[in-house]
Amino acid sequence: MSTFPGSPKVQKGAIIGLDPFNPLASVIVFQYNPDTLTRTLTAQTTGGTNPGEALRLKGPPQENITVAMEIDAADQLERADGIATTIGLYPTLSSLEMLLYPKSALVIANELLMAAGVIEVIPPEAPLTLFIWGLKRVVPVRLTTFSITEEAFDTNLNPIRAKVNLGLRVLNYQDLGLLSVGGALFMVHQIVKEVMATIGGVSNVAAIGTTL
């Protein structure tokens, strides 16, 4: 009898909007983890030209992430899932889109305040959004680009298969403040990177030693 334990359980990536007024509105767990994830880091230097200034950094690099995800309701439709058979992928797509929308209640409230003569109305904030890609990568992000290609529909024109391309800008402690939840999460993310870099350095030094 084989003792092979089978395929390992794969962690699912996710995008979560932390909205205290509607905590379930923007919780998106990837149905299928994307095959590729592209990250671009741009150094944040002081730009000084004086001697000794060339290596100075004014903060962590600006990081942008692009990822493509696929969503398919085929499995849910095969199980006759009530949501999938009634409204297809609308809930999942709407959860992503709500990361870009101000809350309707705040829009209405601000309109009433302006009608009442309040001169300055503070624009509503988007929820703190987290990109989660394993335990070692939990970072606050802002959604910068977002495209949806709906590829198949049911008889009521509900989308049942779609591809979504996301562009995310990682927000750091300079953007959010070190004492904020998002700023603290980014600092933890940076410390994890420092630990990983140290482990990599030790391994490289050991490898060099064995070749000498």
Helices and strands as residue ranges (DSSP letters): E 14-18, E 27-29, E 37-42, E 62-72, H 74-78, H 82-87, H 90-97, H 104-115, E 128-132, E 138-153, E 159-170, H 173-176, H 181-211
